[in-house]
Amino acid sequence: MQQENSKNNTLGHRLRKFRMDLKLNQLDFGIKLGLDSQGAISKIENNERRPSSEVYEKLAEQFTVDLHWLITGHNSPVTEQLIRDYFEQFQRLSPYIEKEFRRLCKQQDEYIEKRDALEAKLRRGEAVEPGSLETIKQILSDIRRDIKQATSDIDWLTRYLPSSKKRE
């Protein structure tokens, strides 16, 4: 078990994780870094070879990666400060995000009621304004899209918070 942990705490392992997070295969990743073969990336990821200074330079140019983390396995002091700043900003924005999310949910509920009322009128054979049901359905679709985007934004924001600071 100890050996597995040390294996997972290598530059090669971190580079592989970074590449996989980018959803790139070794060949495509290598090309972006100016390497001519998949084997070159494989050797680095398997800790058989260290990256050259040119590879580090390309990593910094091509991708948003903390080179300090890549090399040492620890965030740089600058990254740590950015994380703290990010968390503080998130905490300040959190009430506004929650308020907007609740507003969207309330608006959705109101339009569901309007849609249900129009559908009930149609079932009873009562007249409804032409196009009103379609308009409400489109508005509901837009609101659902906005809620989905807000949920995605919140998930994205919280994904990068330190585990101990995520909201319950």
PyMOL commands that set and color helices and strands:
alter all, ss='L'
color gray80, all
select helices_A, chain A and resi 2-8+11-21+26-32+38-45+53-62+67-72+77-123+132-159+163-165
alter helices_A, ss='H'
color red, helices_A
deselect
rebuild
show_as cartoon
